[in-house]
Every structure is written in structure tokens, then in C-alpha cells.
Amino acid sequence: MLIDVRTPDEFAQGTVKGAVNIPLDQIQNQLPKFKGKKTSLFSVELVIVVLKLKQF
């Protein structure tokens, strides 16, 4: 499961095919749904941080 944690407005502007939108401020309430499932979270900001950490 691929979860786009951006706001609904940002999600509506485009996302990765198959991603589900659950805004970051709501993710904690949704955690039980992911138990036992392989899950990845993403946002543009997160990708930027990872790239900076890897010095890209």
C-alpha cells in the first residue's frame, strides 16, 4: 500500500498511480488499517529531505 500523506488539495493535483491519500495529520487514526500490510508513506517534502541526506 502506498500512502500519499499530502493534503487532499495537493493529492488532487497529481500523485503516484495507485496511491491512497491519507493526510499526515490523520495518519495516526488510520494506523490499525495497515497492521500486517507492507506500507510506504510519501510526500514531496519527505523525498527532498531524503535526497539532501544522501547529498543529491
Backbone as a printed PyTorch tensor [residue, N CA C, xyz], in Angstrom:
tensor([[[ 0.8520, -1.1690,  0.0000],
         [ 0.0000,  0.0000,  0.0000],
         [ 0.8980,  1.2330,  0.0000]],

        [[ 0.6330,  2.1520, -0.8730],
         [ 1.3930,  3.3900, -0.9770],
         [ 0.4910,  4.5310, -0.5340]],

        [[ 0.9240,  5.2630,  0.4790],
         [ 0.0950,  6.3220,  1.0530],
         [ 0.7390,  7.6760,  0.8050]],

        [[-0.0020,  8.5460,  0.1710],
         [ 0.3950,  9.9230, -0.0690],
         [-0.1190, 10.7420,  1.1150]],

        [[ 0.7920, 11.2860,  1.9140],
         [ 0.3980, 11.9700,  3.1490],
         [ 0.1900, 13.4760,  2.9740]],

        [[ 0.1190, 13.9170,  1.7310],
         [-0.1240, 15.3410,  1.4880],
         [-1.5920, 15.6780,  1.7130]],

        [[-1.8970, 16.9550,  1.6450],
         [-3.2840, 17.4000,  1.8200],
         [-4.1310, 16.9250,  0.6310]],

        [[-5.4510, 16.8560,  0.8020],
         [-6.3110, 16.4680, -0.3240],
         [-6.1430, 17.3750, -1.5530]],

        [[-5.9390, 18.6660, -1.3480],
         [-5.7320, 19.5770, -2.4830],
         [-4.4540, 19.2310, -3.2420]],

        [[-3.3800, 18.9450, -2.5110],
         [-2.1190, 18.5720, -3.1590],
         [-2.2700, 17.2380, -3.8850]],

        [[-2.9470, 16.2920, -3.2560],
         [-3.1810, 14.9780, -3.8550],
         [-3.9660, 15.1150, -5.1600]],

        [[-4.9560, 15.9870, -5.1670],
         [-5.7990, 16.1900, -6.3510],
         [-5.0140, 16.7350, -7.5400]],

        [[-3.8810, 17.3590, -7.2700],
         [-3.0570, 17.9100, -8.3490],
         [-2.2270, 16.8370, -9.0450]],

        [[-2.2000, 15.6510, -8.4860],
         [-1.4700, 14.5440, -9.0920],
         [-0.6960, 13.7690, -8.0520]],

        [[-0.5860, 12.4730, -8.2780],
         [ 0.1220, 11.6030, -7.3380],
         [ 0.6600, 10.3970, -8.0820]],

        [[ 1.2290,  9.4800, -7.3650],
         [ 1.7430,  8.2380, -7.9300],
         [ 0.5690,  7.2900, -8.1600]],

        [[ 0.5710,  6.6190, -9.3010],
         [-0.5170,  5.7070, -9.6440],
         [-0.7100,  4.6700, -8.5340]],

        [[-1.9420,  4.5180, -8.0790],
         [-2.2780,  3.5380, -7.0610],
         [-2.1570,  4.0330, -5.6260]],

        [[-1.6510,  5.2550, -5.4480],
         [-1.5000,  5.7890, -4.0890],
         [-2.8540,  6.1540, -3.5000]],

        [[-2.9330,  6.0470, -2.1870],
         [-4.1240,  6.4070, -1.4310],
         [-3.7810,  7.6670, -0.6430]],

        [[-4.7020,  8.6040, -0.5750],
         [-4.4530,  9.8380,  0.1620],
         [-4.9680,  9.7380,  1.5910]],

        [[-4.0360,  9.8150,  2.5330],
         [-4.3740,  9.9360,  3.9520],
         [-3.4570, 11.0250,  4.4850]],

        [[-3.9760, 12.2260,  4.6780],
         [-3.1420, 13.3330,  5.1360],
         [-2.3920, 12.9930,  6.4290]],

        [[-1.1960, 13.5220,  6.5330],
         [-0.3230, 13.2250,  7.6640],
         [-1.0000, 13.4730,  9.0030]],

        [[-1.8170, 14.5270,  9.0890],
         [-2.4650, 14.8220, 10.3640],
         [-3.5690, 13.8170, 10.7200]],

        [[-3.8850, 12.9050,  9.8030],
         [-4.9010, 11.8750, 10.0500],
         [-4.3190, 10.4680, 10.1160]],

        [[-3.0300, 10.3470,  9.8380],
         [-2.4270,  9.0230,  9.6950],
         [-2.4790,  8.2050, 10.9840]],

        [[-2.2910,  8.8350, 12.1290],
         [-2.2810,  8.0850, 13.3820],
         [-3.6140,  7.3660, 13.6270]],

        [[-4.7030,  8.0190, 13.2800],
         [-6.0260,  7.4010, 13.4500],
         [-6.2460,  6.2240, 12.5040]],

        [[-5.4810,  6.1820, 11.4220],
         [-5.6520,  5.1490, 10.4020],
         [-4.6890,  3.9710, 10.5630]],

        [[-3.7380,  4.0590, 11.5030],
         [-2.7050,  3.0290, 11.6350],
         [-3.2420,  1.6030, 11.7710]],

        [[-4.3260,  1.3660, 12.5000],
         [-4.8140, -0.0210, 12.6030],
         [-5.1300, -0.6650, 11.2430]],

        [[-5.4920,  0.1180, 10.2630],
         [-5.7990, -0.4140,  8.9280],
         [-4.5770, -1.0290,  8.2510]],

        [[-3.3720, -0.6080,  8.6690],
         [-2.1470, -1.0320,  7.9960],
         [-1.4500, -2.1960,  8.6760]],

        [[-1.9680, -2.6470,  9.7980],
         [-1.3230, -3.7240, 10.5410],
         [-1.1980, -4.9630,  9.6600]],

        [[ 0.0140, -5.4470,  9.5410],
         [ 0.2830, -6.6430,  8.7490],
         [ 0.4280, -6.3990,  7.2620]],

        [[ 0.2950, -5.1580,  6.8070],
         [ 0.4350, -4.8440,  5.3890],
         [ 1.7460, -4.1000,  5.1640]],

        [[ 2.3710, -4.3840,  4.0450],
         [ 3.5580, -3.6350,  3.6540],
         [ 3.0840, -2.2560,  3.2150]],

        [[ 3.5560, -1.2130,  3.8930],
         [ 3.0460,  0.1260,  3.6490],
         [ 4.1960,  1.1110,  3.5060]],

        [[ 4.0830,  2.0200,  2.5450],
         [ 5.0520,  3.0860,  2.3610],
         [ 4.3270,  4.4190,  2.3720]],

        [[ 4.9050,  5.3830,  3.0720],
         [ 4.3670,  6.7390,  3.1120],
         [ 5.2560,  7.6300,  2.2670]],

        [[ 4.6500,  8.6210,  1.5970],
         [ 5.4890,  9.5590,  0.8730],
         [ 4.8460, 10.9210,  0.7930]],

        [[ 5.7150, 11.8980,  0.6380],
         [ 5.3160, 13.2730,  0.3570],
         [ 6.4950, 13.9220, -0.3490]],

        [[ 6.2540, 14.9850, -1.0360],
         [ 7.3320, 15.6800, -1.7310],
         [ 8.3910, 16.1280, -0.7300]],

        [[ 7.9550, 16.6570,  0.4010],
         [ 8.8910, 17.1440,  1.4050],
         [ 9.7810, 16.0240,  1.9230]],

        [[ 9.2170, 14.8570,  2.1230],
         [ 9.9870, 13.7090,  2.6070],
         [11.0480, 13.3050,  1.5920]],

        [[10.6930, 13.2790,  0.3320],
         [11.6530, 12.9400, -0.7180],
         [12.7940, 13.9450, -0.7360]],

        [[12.4940, 15.2200, -0.6020],
         [13.5360, 16.2570, -0.5930],
         [14.4910, 16.0450,  0.5760]],

        [[13.9610, 15.7530,  1.7510],
         [14.8030, 15.5200,  2.9300],
         [15.7220, 14.3280,  2.6930]],

        [[15.1860, 13.2330,  2.1750],
         [15.9930, 12.0400,  1.9280],
         [17.0990, 12.3440,  0.9240]],

        [[16.7660, 13.0410, -0.1530],
         [17.7750, 13.3860, -1.1470],
         [18.8710, 14.2730, -0.5570]],

        [[18.4980, 15.2200,  0.2900],
         [19.5030, 16.0690,  0.9290],
         [20.3930, 15.2570,  1.8470]],

        [[19.8140, 14.3310,  2.5970],
         [20.6080, 13.4740,  3.4740],
         [21.6060, 12.6200,  2.7100]],

        [[21.2090, 12.2190,  1.5160],
         [22.0890, 11.4120,  0.6730],
         [22.9780, 12.2860, -0.1970]],

        [[22.9070, 13.5800, -0.0050],
         [23.7400, 14.5900, -0.6780],
         [23.5530, 14.5820, -2.1930]],

        [[22.3050, 14.4760, -2.6410],
         [21.9870, 14.5790, -4.0730],
         [21.7570, 16.0190, -4.4180]]])
